[in-house]
Amino acid sequence: MSMILRNKTNVSFTSVDNEFIFNNALSTKAKGLLLQLLALPDNWKFSKEGIYAIVPEGKAFVEACLKELKEQGYLVIQKSKNVETNFYEYTYYVYSVSRIV
């Protein structure tokens, strides 16, 4: 299960905290990807492949942005092993405010 933690939204627009917009440590490209992730519906199935599919700039762009978002505290990815399938599963937590205190 993945979660997008953001301000209350309406179907036709996304309301976000200005914190990440004015964070000078975050590149404009990472801000754009974060905004796109925050705009996804609550039931969207997060995966890197899914993100690659919706971002036309390509895999390298997405990987660089995700790395930056993780380093700046806007993205947390939890890895856990499914005991039934013996495969690893990833849970993505996307925040509009950095988790770095």
N, C-alpha and C positions, 0 to 999 in steps of 0.2 A: 504494500500500500504506500503510495506516495502522496505528499501533501503540498499544496501551495498555500503559504501563509501570507495573506495580504489583507488590505482593507476591504470592506464590503463593496461588492461590485454589482453592476447591473448588466444585463445581457448585452447591451450595445456599447458599453464603454468600460474601461478599467481605471479604477482610482488607485493611485499608488502614493506612498509616502515620498516626500521630496528628499529624504536622507540619501538615497543612493544616487539621485540625480546630481547632487552637489558634492558628492564624494570625489575629490580630485585624485585619489589613489586608484580610481576605477576608470578604465578607458571607455571612450564613447562606444566602441564596438561591444564591450561587455555590458554596458548599460542598455544598449539596444536589445541584446539577447535576453537579458534579465527582464526587460519590459515585455518581450514576446512570451517568455515563459510564464510571467505573472498573468498574462491575458488568456492563457489556455484554460479550458473549462476544468472544473473540479474533478471530473471523471476521466480526464485524459490519462492514458497509460504512459508514464514516463519511462524512457529508455534512450540511450545515446542514439540508437538507430532511428527512433521516432523524431528526435531533435534534428538529426541529419536530414531527415525527409522534409522538414518544414523550413529549413534554412538554406537558401540558395548559394550562400558563400562557400559551402563545402565543409568537409570533415575537419581539416586543419584549423579553419576559422572557429568552428564549434569547440574543438578541443582546447584551443588557446583561451577562448572566452570562459569555458567551464572551469579551467584551471584558475583563471583570474578570479572568478566568482567564488570558488572554494577558498582561495587564499584570503580574500577580503571578507569572508563570512556570510555571503549571500546564498551559498549553496552548500548543503551537507548531504553527502551520499553515504548511506549505511549499507554495509555488505554483511549478509548473513547466509548461512548454509541451510537449505531446506533439507531436513532430515529424511523426508519421504522420497525426494527425487535425487538427493545427494548433489544438487547443483546449487551454485551461489545465486542469490537474489539481491537486487539493489533497490533501496528505497531512497527516493530523492526528496529532499526538503528544500523548498525555494522560499527565500525570505525577501521582503521588500526593505527590511532594515537589517543591517549587519549584525551577526551574532557575536562578533568580536567586541569585547568590552574594553 
